[in-house]
């Protein structure tokens, strides 16, 4: 059951994701899909095509026909849900990807009726698979579709106004699947680009494909320094982006502020890890800013519920409903950022105008799957009567963990939905206060651990 996660299914190839488990996943999933057609794509890992065949057998056993898009980024997979293929519209899509995990991992990101399949639905699927007998292998029913071409044509058409812009653009695909589409898009738009590690290679020979980790950006930073004006980096399946200038590594919340400049008072959803500066600045501009739970699935559902134009995670998931379909797409986000530059917006100058804050990266506190939610309950109980030396609390937001607002900033503690850790983050307008918030909350976590 450990492979059935909050937002997707993920595990180690052969050990956890093998013929028996994956055929059963396909069969159980088929019962949850009303229409006949399911679009399936996969990332650059060597075992992804093998898992495609296993999953196809399960889906076929449940009466579904698979639309095979082959090797594609995750956003291309999402894109197929909004397209018609010779009169066929898929009722669901599955992306076979381990995202930014090490090369021995793989998994499935599932969309049904244009909405993410996650949380309790995934856990229930897992319980059904655990109890299932191996399905009988049916006749193979697969239709090939060229989803990458359709996606490339769409983006090239949408961004014709960028054609030939002189900005020197460098980027790092990390040997993930971004390069499957970026090369043709950039070429057809006649952009001045230079790419690193563009060829897909599921062993990730150059660096780990996670652009939220500073170490993984060293090569593209060096290239930016020598030959670029702006840089982009992508994770393994191209649904997360890093944006770099000569002065800034622009996190997802600050990207949202920049993107929103060209929208008319949009509704923007951020997660609990986003800077207070983002929320305050958006509201000062007359925008509707909503704080919600971390997690790409949570944000997509909240976007649909609220009709939001844009959503973001600090880690670089950027979701556009404005002029797009409402899912996270690092390639599309690249072109929207280039559009800002094309329109004369100085990214660094806009960021320099914002209030100065000091913030930590995500800090992870090791615990166990069994204890992490008990710890959160204990922390909430302690906050009802905090220690005498605890910083003055203005209010507490409990939409996802606890975000404690202090007089000059905030601290966050939440249980990760995907790993056995508590995630903390701290921000303040005063550099010394950040450290004090961190120390006070770490003491609270230690006190909670001792109480269990």
Residue pairs with C-beta under 8 A, 6 or more apart in sequence:
1 123
1 126
1 127
1 130
2 11
2 16
3 9
3 10
3 11
3 16
3 17
3 21
3 107
3 126
4 122
4 123
4 125
4 126
5 107
5 122
5 417
5 418
6 118
6 119
6 122
6 295
6 297
6 417
6 418
7 109
7 116
7 118
7 119
7 122
7 295
7 296
7 297
7 417
7 418
8 107
8 108
8 109
8 110
8 118
8 122
9 17
9 25
9 107
9 108
9 110
9 122
9 126
10 98
10 99
10 101
10 105
10 106
10 107
10 108
10 418
11 17
11 105
11 106
11 107
12 104
12 105
13 45
13 47
13 50
13 51
13 104
13 105
13 106
14 47
17 51
17 106
17 107
18 54
19 54
20 134
21 129
22 51
22 54
22 55
22 58
23 54
23 55
23 57
23 58
23 61
23 134
23 135
24 58
24 129
24 132
24 134
24 135
25 55
25 58
25 108
25 125
25 129
26 54
26 55
26 56
26 57
26 58
26 59
26 60
26 61
26 62
27 58
27 59
27 61
27 62
27 132
27 135
28 58
28 62
28 125
28 128
28 129
28 132
29 38
29 58
29 59
29 62
29 92
29 94
29 110
29 125
30 38
30 58
30 59
30 61
30 62
30 63
30 64
31 62
32 112
32 117
32 121
32 125
33 62
33 64
33 91
33 92
33 112
34 91
34 113
35 89
35 90
35 91
35 92
36 63
36 64
36 65
36 91
37 64
37 65
37 66
37 67
37 88
37 89
37 90
37 91
37 143
38 59
38 64
38 65
38 66
38 67
38 90
38 91
38 92
38 93
38 94
39 66
39 67
39 69
39 77
39 80
39 81
39 90
39 92
39 93
39 94
39 145
39 147
40 52
40 55
40 56
40 59
40 66
40 67
40 68
40 69
40 77
40 93
40 94
40 95
40 96
41 68
41 69
41 70
41 71
41 72
41 74
41 76
41 77
41 80
41 93
41 94
41 95
41 96
41 147
42 48
42 49
42 51
42 52
42 70
42 71
42 72
42 95
42 96
42 97
43 71
43 73
43 74
43 95
43 96
43 97
43 98
43 99
43 106
43 176
43 177
43 200
43 202
43 236
43 237
44 71
44 175
44 176
44 177
44 200
44 201
44 202
44 236
45 97
45 98
45 103
45 106
45 202
46 103
46 202
46 203
47 106
47 202
48 71
48 96
48 97
48 106
48 202
51 96
51 106
52 68
52 96
55 66
55 94
55 96
55 108
56 66
56 68
56 140
56 142
57 135
57 137
57 138
57 140
58 135
59 66
60 66
60 138
60 139
60 140
60 141
61 135
61 136
61 137
61 138
62 135
64 141
65 141
65 142
65 143
66 141
66 142
66 143
67 80
67 85
67 88
67 90
67 142
67 143
67 145
68 142
68 143
68 144
68 145
69 76
69 77
69 80
69 145
69 146
69 147
69 148
70 144
70 147
70 148
71 177
71 180
71 200
72 147
72 148
72 151
72 177
72 180
72 181
73 176
73 177
73 178
73 180
73 181
73 237
73 238
73 239
73 330
73 331
74 95
74 97
74 99
74 109
74 177
74 237
74 238
74 239
75 151
75 238
75 239
75 327
75 328
75 329
75 330
75 331
75 332
76 147
76 148
76 151
76 180
76 181
77 93
77 94
77 95
77 109
77 111
77 147
78 93
78 95
78 111
78 325
78 327
78 329
79 147
79 150
79 151
79 154
79 325
79 329
80 90
80 93
80 145
80 147
80 150
81 90
81 92
81 93
81 111
81 114
82 114
82 325
83 89
83 147
83 150
85 143
85 145
88 143
91 112
91 113
92 110
92 111
92 112
92 113
92 117
93 110
93 111
94 108
94 109
94 110
94 111
95 108
95 109
95 110
95 237
96 106
96 107
96 108
97 106
97 107
97 108
97 109
97 236
97 237
98 105
98 106
98 107
98 236
99 107
99 235
99 236
99 237
99 239
100 208
100 209
100 210
100 235
100 236
100 237
100 240
101 107
101 236
102 204
102 208
103 202
103 203
103 204
109 116
109 237
110 116
110 117
110 118
110 122
111 117
115 300
115 301
115 304
116 296
116 297
116 300
116 301
118 295
118 297
118 298
119 297
148 180
148 181
151 181
152 181
152 184
152 185
152 188
155 181
155 185
155 331
155 332
155 335
156 185
156 188
156 189
158 323
158 335
159 189
159 335
159 338
159 339
160 189
161 339
161 342
162 189
162 191
162 335
162 338
162 339
162 342
163 189
163 190
164 189
164 190
164 191
165 191
165 192
165 338
165 341
165 342
166 192
167 191
167 192
167 229
167 230
167 338
167 341
167 342
168 192
168 194
168 227
168 228
168 229
168 230
169 186
169 191
169 192
169 193
169 194
169 228
169 229
169 230
169 231
169 232
169 338
170 193
170 194
170 195
170 196
170 220
170 223
170 224
170 227
170 228
170 230
170 231
170 232
171 182
171 193
171 194
171 195
171 196
171 220
171 231
171 232
171 233
171 234
171 334
172 195
172 196
172 197
172 211
172 217
172 219
172 220
172 223
172 231
172 232
172 233
172 234
173 179
173 182
173 195
173 196
173 197
173 198
173 200
173 234
173 238
174 197
174 204
174 206
174 207
174 208
174 209
174 210
174 211
174 216
174 233
174 234
174 235
174 236
175 197
175 199
175 200
175 201
175 202
175 203
175 204
175 205
175 206
175 209
176 200
176 204
176 209
176 234
176 235
176 236
176 237
176 238
177 200
177 236
177 237
177 238
178 198
178 234
178 238
178 330
178 331
179 195
179 197
179 198
179 199
179 200
180 200
181 238
181 331
182 195
182 198
182 331
182 334
183 195
183 198
185 331
185 335
186 193
186 195
191 338
194 223
194 227
194 228
196 206
196 219
196 220
196 223
197 206
197 207
197 219
204 236
206 219
207 215
207 216
207 218
207 219
208 216
209 216
209 234
209 235
209 236
210 216
210 235
210 236
211 217
211 233
211 234
211 235
211 240
211 241
211 242
211 316
212 235
212 240
212 242
212 315
212 316
214 249
216 233
217 233
217 242
217 244
217 249
220 231
220 232
220 233
220 244
221 231
221 244
223 231
224 230
224 231
224 244
224 246
225 246
229 245
229 246
229 341
230 243
230 244
230 245
230 337
230 338
230 341
230 347
231 242
231 243
231 244
231 245
232 241
232 242
232 243
232 244
232 330
232 334
232 337
233 241
233 242
233 244
234 240
234 241
234 242
234 330
234 331
235 316
235 330
238 329
238 330
238 331
239 296
239 317
239 328
239 329
239 330
240 315
240 316
240 317
240 328
240 330
241 255
241 316
241 318
241 330
241 333
241 334
242 249
242 250
242 316
243 249
243 250
243 255
243 337
243 347
244 250
245 347
245 348
246 348
247 348
247 351
248 254
248 347
248 348
248 351
250 258
250 347
250 351
251 275
251 314
251 316
252 274
252 312
252 313
252 314
252 315
252 316
252 317
252 318
253 270
253 273
253 274
253 275
253 277
253 278
253 312
253 314
254 275
254 278
254 351
254 354
255 312
255 316
255 318
255 333
255 337
256 268
256 270
256 274
256 278
256 282
256 310
256 311
256 312
256 318
257 277
257 278
257 281
257 282
257 350
257 354
258 337
258 340
258 345
258 347
258 350
258 351
259 310
259 318
259 320
259 333
259 336
259 337
259 340
260 266
260 268
260 282
260 285
260 287
260 309
260 310
261 340
261 345
261 350
262 339
262 340
262 343
263 309
263 310
263 322
265 285
265 286
265 287
265 288
266 287
266 288
266 308
266 309
266 310
266 322
267 287
267 288
267 289
267 290
267 306
267 307
267 308
267 309
267 310
268 282
268 287
268 288
268 289
268 290
268 308
268 309
268 310
268 311
268 312
269 289
269 290
269 291
269 292
269 299
269 302
269 303
269 306
269 308
269 310
269 311
269 312
269 319
270 278
270 279
270 289
270 290
270 291
270 292
270 311
270 312
270 313
271 291
271 292
271 293
271 294
271 295
271 299
271 312
271 313
271 314
271 400
272 291
272 292
272 293
272 294
272 397
272 399
272 400
272 401
272 403
272 412
272 414
273 294
273 313
273 314
273 362
273 412
273 423
273 425
274 291
274 312
274 313
274 314
275 314
275 357
275 359
275 427
276 357
276 405
276 409
276 410
276 427
277 354
277 355
277 357
278 289
279 289
279 291
280 355
281 354
282 288
282 289
283 289
290 302
290 306
290 308
291 397
291 399
291 403
292 298
292 299
292 302
292 399
292 400
293 299
293 302
293 399
293 400
294 313
294 400
294 414
294 417
295 313
295 417
296 313
296 317
296 319
296 328
299 311
299 313
299 317
299 319
299 328
300 311
300 319
300 326
300 327
300 328
302 308
302 311
303 311
303 319
303 321
303 326
304 326
307 321
308 321
309 320
309 321
309 322
310 318
310 319
310 320
310 321
310 322
311 318
311 319
312 318
312 319
314 362
316 330
317 328
318 328
318 329
318 330
318 333
319 326
319 327
319 328
320 326
320 329
320 332
320 333
320 336
324 332
337 347
340 347
341 347
355 429
356 429
357 409
357 427
357 428
357 429
358 427
358 428
358 429
358 430
358 431
358 434
359 425
359 426
359 427
359 428
359 434
360 424
360 425
360 426
360 427
360 434
360 438
361 425
362 423
362 424
362 425
363 423
363 424
363 425
363 426
363 438
364 416
364 419
364 421
364 422
364 423
364 424
365 421
365 422
365 423
365 424
365 442
365 445
366 420
366 421
367 375
367 420
367 421
367 422
367 449
368 420
369 420
371 452
372 415
372 416
372 420
372 421
372 422
373 415
374 452
375 415
375 422
375 445
375 448
375 449
375 452
376 401
376 402
376 413
376 414
376 415
376 422
378 448
378 449
378 451
378 452
379 402
379 413
379 444
379 445
379 448
380 398
380 402
382 444
382 447
382 448
382 451
383 393
383 396
383 402
383 404
383 444
386 393
386 444
387 440
387 443
387 444
387 447
389 440
390 440
390 444
391 406
391 407
391 433
391 436
391 437
391 440
392 406
392 407
393 404
393 405
393 406
394 405
394 406
394 407
395 405
396 402
396 403
396 404
396 405
397 403
397 405
400 414
401 412
401 413
401 414
401 415
401 423
402 412
402 413
402 414
403 410
403 411
403 412
404 410
404 411
404 412
404 437
404 441
406 428
406 433
406 437
408 428
408 429
408 430
408 433
409 426
409 427
409 428
409 429
409 430
409 433
409 434
409 437
410 426
410 427
410 428
410 437
411 424
411 425
411 426
411 427
411 437
411 438
411 440
411 441
412 423
412 424
412 425
412 426
413 422
413 423
413 424
413 441
413 444
413 445
414 422
414 423
415 421
415 422
415 423
416 422
416 423
422 445
424 438
424 441
424 442
424 445
426 434
426 437
426 438
426 441
427 434
428 434
428 437
